Every structure is written in structure tokens, then in C-alpha cells.
């Protein structure tokens, strides 16, 4: 709908909308993968690791481990 008039400004806006939407969806997918990977050791593999009620119930068990390269781990 943004680029319906086919002017230079409308096409530029359509491309920006497409790029920003794609980046937003990619970041949401990445965040979902991070949540799954953090919950997997506590809850286990499969669908249960992505059910919000189970994630909230086990939230205290999900550790916030720091990598060995972080400055506070030395």
C-alpha cells in the first residue's frame, strides 16, 4: 500500500518498510531461539520449552550463565 502511487518517494518508503519489517522479524526469530536455548536445559526439548506457562513456572531455574570471556568471571 505504501508504494501504490509509484512515485520515487513512495517506492523508497516501500523499500524502507520492507527492510525494517524484515529486520524486525529476524530479530524476533532470533529472540525466540535464544529463549528456547535458555529453557532447553531446564525444561527439556520440544514443545514444552516454548509454552509460556511452563517457562514462567520454571523461570527461577533458568540460569543466567556468563561466558568465560566476560570481565566479571575472572
C-alpha positions as CSV (number, residue, x, y, z in Angstrom):
1,X,0.0,0.0,0.0
2,X,2.9,2.4,0.7
3,X,4.2,2.2,-2.9
4,X,0.8,2.3,-4.6
5,X,1.4,5.7,-6.4
6,X,4.7,4.6,-7.9
7,X,6.5,7.9,-7.2
8,X,10.1,7.9,-6.2
9,X,9.2,8.8,-2.6
10,X,6.5,6.1,-2.5
11,X,8.9,3.4,-3.8
12,X,11.6,4.5,-1.4
13,X,9.2,4.3,1.5
14,X,8.0,0.9,0.4
15,X,11.6,-0.5,0.3
16,X,12.3,1.0,3.8
17,X,9.2,-0.5,5.1
18,X,10.1,-3.9,3.7
19,X,13.7,-3.7,5.1
20,X,12.6,-2.6,8.5
21,X,9.9,-5.3,8.7
22,X,12.4,-8.0,7.6
23,X,14.9,-6.9,10.2
24,X,12.2,-6.8,12.9
25,X,11.0,-10.3,12.1
26,X,14.6,-11.6,12.0
27,X,15.2,-10.1,15.5
28,X,12.0,-11.7,16.8
29,X,13.0,-15.1,15.5
30,X,16.5,-14.7,17.0
31,X,14.9,-13.8,20.4
32,X,12.7,-16.8,20.2
33,X,15.7,-19.1,19.5
34,X,17.5,-17.6,22.5
35,X,14.5,-18.2,24.8
36,X,14.3,-21.8,23.6
37,X,18.0,-22.4,24.1
38,X,17.9,-20.9,27.6
39,X,14.9,-23.0,28.6
40,X,16.0,-26.3,27.0
41,X,18.4,-27.4,29.8
42,X,15.7,-26.8,32.4
43,X,12.5,-27.8,30.7
44,X,13.8,-30.2,28.1
45,X,13.5,-30.3,24.3
46,X,10.3,-30.0,22.3
47,X,7.1,-28.0,22.6
48,X,7.3,-27.7,26.4
49,X,10.3,-25.4,26.1
50,X,8.2,-22.8,24.3
51,X,5.0,-22.9,26.4
52,X,4.8,-19.6,28.3
53,X,3.1,-21.1,31.3
54,X,5.9,-23.6,31.7
55,X,8.6,-21.0,31.1
56,X,7.1,-18.7,33.8
57,X,6.7,-21.6,36.3
58,X,10.4,-22.6,35.8
59,X,11.8,-19.1,35.5
60,X,13.8,-19.2,38.7
61,X,15.6,-22.4,37.5
62,X,16.8,-20.9,34.2
63,X,20.3,-19.7,34.9
64,X,21.9,-16.5,33.6
65,X,25.2,-18.1,33.0
66,X,28.0,-15.8,31.9
67,X,30.6,-16.8,29.4
68,X,34.2,-17.3,30.4
69,X,35.2,-14.2,28.4
70,X,33.1,-11.8,30.5
71,X,35.2,-9.5,32.7
72,X,33.2,-10.4,35.9
73,X,34.1,-14.1,35.7
74,X,37.8,-13.6,36.5
